[in-house]
C-alpha cells in the first residue's frame, strides 16, 4: 500500500472527502516525524513502536576501489512490531 491508497481507503471507510483524508494522513505523518526528530519514541498499541537509533561514524571501504571512506554518524528510524500484530499475521 502506498500513501495515496491509504488516503483512498480512509476516505471510503471514514466517509470523508479525499482532501480531508489527505490532511489527516499528512498530519499524522508529520507529527510522527516531529516526535522522532525530538528523540522521542512512538508506541501504537497492537501495531508496534518506532524509535530512533544513533550510529557512530566509522571508516568504511569503497567496494569497487577498495579505498577507505569516512562514514559520518547518523540517526535511523527503527520499527519494532507489536505482539498483537505479529500474532494476527501468523494466524
Secondary structure in CASP SS format (residue, H / E / C, confidence):
PFRMAT SS
TARGET T0000
AUTHOR 0000-0000-0000
METHOD secondary structure of the structure
MODEL  1
X C 1.00
X C 1.00
X H 1.00
X H 1.00
X H 1.00
X H 1.00
X H 1.00
X H 1.00
X H 1.00
X H 1.00
X H 1.00
X H 1.00
X H 1.00
X H 1.00
X C 1.00
X C 1.00
X C 1.00
X H 1.00
X H 1.00
X H 1.00
X H 1.00
X H 1.00
X H 1.00
X H 1.00
X H 1.00
X H 1.00
X H 1.00
X H 1.00
X H 1.00
X H 1.00
X H 1.00
X H 1.00
X H 1.00
X H 1.00
X H 1.00
X H 1.00
X H 1.00
X C 1.00
X C 1.00
X C 1.00
X C 1.00
X E 1.00
X E 1.00
X E 1.00
X C 1.00
X C 1.00
X C 1.00
X E 1.00
X E 1.00
X E 1.00
X E 1.00
X E 1.00
X E 1.00
X E 1.00
X E 1.00
X C 1.00
X C 1.00
X E 1.00
X E 1.00
X E 1.00
X E 1.00
X C 1.00
X C 1.00
X C 1.00
X C 1.00
X C 1.00
X C 1.00
X E 1.00
X E 1.00
X E 1.00
X E 1.00
X C 1.00
X C 1.00
X E 1.00
X E 1.00
X E 1.00
X E 1.00
X E 1.00
X E 1.00
X E 1.00
X E 1.00
X C 1.00
X H 1.00
X H 1.00
X H 1.00
X H 1.00
X H 1.00
X H 1.00
X H 1.00
X C 1.00
X C 1.00
END
